[in-house]
Amino acid sequence: MQLFLIAYVAGKGIAIDADQVDSVVDIGDVVAVPRVEAAVRGLAALRSRVVTVIDTGIALGLEPTPATARRAVITQQDGHFYAILVDALDDIALFERQPLSTGLALRQGWARAGSGLVVRDGEPLLILDLARLIPASMAPAAQAA
């Protein structure tokens, strides 16, 4: 059994491996950054550090996350902090991780970001790998190239 954070993205329940979660917060003002990928909403100040704010809807190939969205899951990837916007946070609980079925047809970025399933009250929830939501151009390896 593993610990997962249950959240909602684009109106759908999802699970996030607690090992990827640094914290959950309400972010303040987001400052737009010119010439970045569309999935990057901008930068925000959080506890005396700057985080890159990811528009999860765009990262998944869906409609943009509403501009009023302030709930975010903070994750650290390769030494950098990212705020992954979510519609809402629900719970944190232990679940048995299950693999994605080969017959499961996920559309848009769900297929790229999904890494498995958990079942909560009889409902399957896709496990989102937060690292897969961060644009490839922002990865340290891409910056060094």
N, C-alpha and C positions, 0 to 999 in steps of 0.2 A: 504494500500500500504506500502511496505517495501523497504528499500534501499539495493541494491545488487551490488556487484562487478562482472563484467563479465570478465572471463579469459578463457584461452584455456589450456587443459590438454590432452596429448596424441592425439592432433589434434582435439579435440572436445570442443565445447563451453560449458561452465559451469557457474553457478551462485553461488556466495558465499555471505551469509548474511553479510552485512556490520558490524553487531554487533560482528562478529567473527574476524574482521580485525583490527589489531593494526596499521599496515602500509604496504606499498608495497615498495620493495627495489630491488636493484641489489646486490647480495652477492659477497663477495670476495672469497679468498681461503677457501676451506673446508678441515679440518683436519680429516682424517679417525680415527674412534675409533674401537679398536679391540673388538671382541666378542659381537657385538650388532646385533639386528635384521637387516635383509637385507634392510628394508625400511629406515633405518637410514644411510644417506650418510656420516654424520660426524658432526663436530662442526665448527661454523664460528663466527668470531668476528663481532659484529654489534653495533656501537655507544656505546662503552665501556661495552658491555655485551656479553655474549656467548649465541648463539642460537643453538638448535639442528636442523640440516637440514634434512628434510624428502624427500626422493625420491618418488614423488607422483605416478609415474608409477608403481614402485614395490609395494607401499602401496595398489594400486588398483588391483594387480595381473596381471599387464601388463608388457610390455617391460620396462627396466629401462629408466628413463628420461636421455636424452643425457648429457654427462659429461660437455658439454659446457654451459648448462642451468645455468643462473644466476638470472633470475627474480624469485622473491619469494613473497609470502604473509606471513607476520608475524602475528602469532596468539598467544595469551596467553591462556594457558589451565592449570588450577590448579596452577597458580603462575609461570609457566615455559613458556619460549618463544620458539616457533618453527618457522622455515622457511619452508613453504610448496612450493616446486618448481612448477612453471607453465611454459608452453611454451611461453605464451604472456599474456599481460593484455590489455583489450579492452576499457571498459567503466564502469561508475557507474551510476545507474539509479533506479528509482522507478518501482517496479513491484508488481503485485498481486500474492502472494504465492498460489500455487495450490497443492493439495495432489497428491501423486503418485497413479496412477491408478492400481487397482488390476490386470488388464490384462497386465500390462507393464512388460516385461521380461528383467531385467537388468542382465548382466553377470559379472563375476569376482567380484572385490571389489566395482564396481559401485552400486550393490544392497545394500551392507553394508554401504557405505558412502552417498548414496543418501537420501535426506530427503524431497524432494518435487520437484515441477517444477515451472518455470516461462516461459512465452511465450514472445519472443522478435521478432518483425517483422514477426510473424506467425510461428516462429521456437521454438519448446519447448527446454528449457535448463534445465538440471538436476541441482538441488541445492545440492552442496556438503557440508556436515557437516565436517568441518576441524578436529574436535575432533575425528572423526571416522577414520581419516588417521593416527593418532598417535598410534604406536604399544602399545598393552595392557601392555606389560612388562615395559613401561616407565611411566605409570600412577602412581601417588603417592600411591594409594592403593596397587598396585602390589609391589612397592618398600618396603612398610612397612611390607608386609607378609613374 
